[in-house]
Amino acid sequence: MVRNRMKRQLRAIMALETAALPPGTFLVRVSPAAASLDYARLRCSVARAAAQAAGAAEGRREGRRSR
């Protein structure tokens, strides 16, 4: 039951956060500890990871332009 609840919550959160991610970016792992987070904290954690992924992708794109 916990796994299904996590899948539903993550699916809903990613529907909101997808715009922050550059095309081709994937989230590949959710730790078991995430099951203890409430929706608000889980969403905050996913948003933070999405922002980091977007920043890293932007840095890679800028690095390619400056060569």
N, C-alpha and C positions, 0 to 999 in steps of 0.2 A: 504494500500500500504506500509506503514512504516513497519508493522509487517512482510510482505513477504520479504521486503528488508533486514530486520534484520535476518530473518531465512536464507536467501541465504548467507549473509555475515558470519554469525556464522558457517554455515555448511562448508564454504570454509576455515575459520580460524581453525576450529577443525580438518579438514583434515590435516592441517599443524602441529597442536599442539598435536595430539593424541599420538605421540611417547613419549612425555614428561610425559604422565600420566601413572601411574601404572595400571595394569589390575583391573577392578572393580571400578574404580574411575568415578564418575559422576558429572557433573556440573548441578545444579538443578534450578538455578534462574538467570534471566537477568532482571535488573531493567529497568523501563521505561525510565530512564535518558540515558540509553545506546543508545537510538534512536537518540540522538543529537550528538553522536560521529561519526567522520569520520572513514573510514576503518582502517587507520593506528593506531589511538588511540584505537579503539575497539580491534584490534589485540594485541596491547601492553597490554591492560587490561586483555584479555583472557590468554595471555602468562604468565602474572604475577600470575593470579589465578591458572593456571596449575602448575607453579613452586611451589607455596605454597602447593597445593594439593600433589604434588610429594614429597616435603620435609616432610609434615605431615605423609604421608604413610610410608616413609622411617624411620621416627622416631618411628612409631608404630611397624614396623618390627624389628628394633634394640632393642626396649624395650622387645619384646617377646624373643629375643635371649639371653638377659642378665639375664633372670629369672632362 
